[in-house]
Amino acid sequence: MPFANFKIPAGTLTTEQKQQIITAATELYVDIYGERARATTLVLVEEVHDGGWGIGGDVLTLAKLQQTPGR
């Protein structure tokens, strides 16, 4: 079963945008594995609470993600 797991900052995408991710990921697997993959492709879009993740040992928040690089 093809599986894709997207983790996104909570509250940053609309229901429609999440649907776009699910549709696009499913289509990608179908392009690779053929139509047989459509019925078994699982796409999970998980919202991570603000401050609930990090990179390089630093906790990320929505405010940090929205900052212009170099500031």
N, C-alpha and C positions, 0 to 999 in steps of 0.2 A: 504494500500500500504506500503510495507516495505521500509524503508528509512535509508540510512547511509550517514553521512557527515564527511569527512576526511579533516582536515585542516593541510597543510604542508608548510614548509618554501619555498617561491618562488624560483624556479630555482634548486631545489635539486633532483627532479625526472625527468626521461625521460618520453616521451609519452608512451613507452612500460611499464615502471614501473607503471604508472597511470592505464594503461589497466589491469595490474595484480591486482591492488587493486580493481578495478571495478569488474573484473571477480571473484576474491576470495570472495568479500563481497556478490555478487549475489549468488554464490554457497552456501555460509553459510546460507543465507535465504532459498534457495531451500532445503537444508538439513533439516532445521527446519520446514518449512511450506509446503514443497512438491513442485512439479513441477509447480503448479498453481501460485506460487509466482514469477517465473522467468519474466513473461511478465510485471509485475507491480512493480518490484523492482527498486527503484531510488537510485543511488549512485552518490554523489557529491564530487569531489575532488577539494578543494579550495586552491589556493596558497595565502599565507599571505605574504605581503611585509615585507622585513627585518625591524625589529623594530616595527612591527605592532601587536605584541602580547606579553604577559608576563605571568609569573607564580609567585605567592607569592609577588606581588607588584613590581617585577623587570621586566624591558623591556628585552625581549630576542632578540638577533641578531644571525645571522648565525655564526659569529665569536665566540660568547659565546657558542653556541651549539657544535662547533667543538673543544672546549678546552677539554683537558684531565681533568677528575674530580680530584679535589685536587690541581689544579694549580691556 
